[in-house]
């Protein structure tokens, strides 16, 4: 078994087995993606990068690209992130 997917997955993953279908109903998988900056990056730079990412995600073509890969859009701020 190499490919498993969450039950709500979109194309192209709908033809892959879910964990439950593969015999592992107790397993839940997810991923998380974010951007990090080196420790000590000035807060003004972090804020500028954050604003740029928020703006990019607001573009319809970027949003569609993210969603078309079976990802969900989220968001947050470094102060609330859990590492």
N, C-alpha and C positions, 0 to 999 in steps of 0.2 A: 504494500500500500504506500503510495507516495502522495496522492492528492486527496485531501478531504476539504470540506467546505461547511460553512454554517448553513442552516436551513434556509435562510433568507437571501442567499447569494444570487447575484445576477449573472448574466452571460459574462464570460464564457464558461463559468464554473458549474452551471446547472447540471451538467452531465457527470460530474464527479460525485462520489459518495459523500454523504454526511458522516460525521463520526458515528452516530447511532446506526446508520445503515452499514457501516464497516464493522459493527460489533462492539463499539465503545460508547455506549449511551452516556456514560458519566463524564466524558471528556468534552470540554468546551475550549475552543481556540479563538484567539483574537490577535490582532497586532496593533501596534501603536507607532505612529511616526511623528516626529517633531524635529525641531531644529535647535541646536545648542550653540552657545558661544563660549569661548574660553572663560574660565574663572577670572574675575577682575575686569571683565568688559564694562566700560562705563555705562551707567544706566541710560544715558541719552542715546547711545548706540543701540542698546537692547530695544529701547522704545521705537527707534527708527526702523529697525529690522522687523519688529512686531507689526508695525503699521504697514510696512511693505507686504508682508505675508497676508495680512488681513485684506488688503487691497487686491492682491493677486487672486485670493480665493473668491473674492466678490465678482470676478470676471466670469461671465457665462461659459466661455470655452474652457477655462481652467476648472471650474466647478464640474462641467460635464466630463472632462477627462478623468478627474478624480473619481467621480461616481461611476463611470463606465468600467472602472477596474475593480468593482465590488467593494469600494471603500466608502466610508461614511465621513461626512464633514464634521469637524468639531472645532474646537478652539479653546484658547485659554491664555494664560499669562504666566510668565515664569514664576511669579510669586505664589501661584496656586498649583504649580506642577509638583508631581510626586515622582522622585527619581529612584 
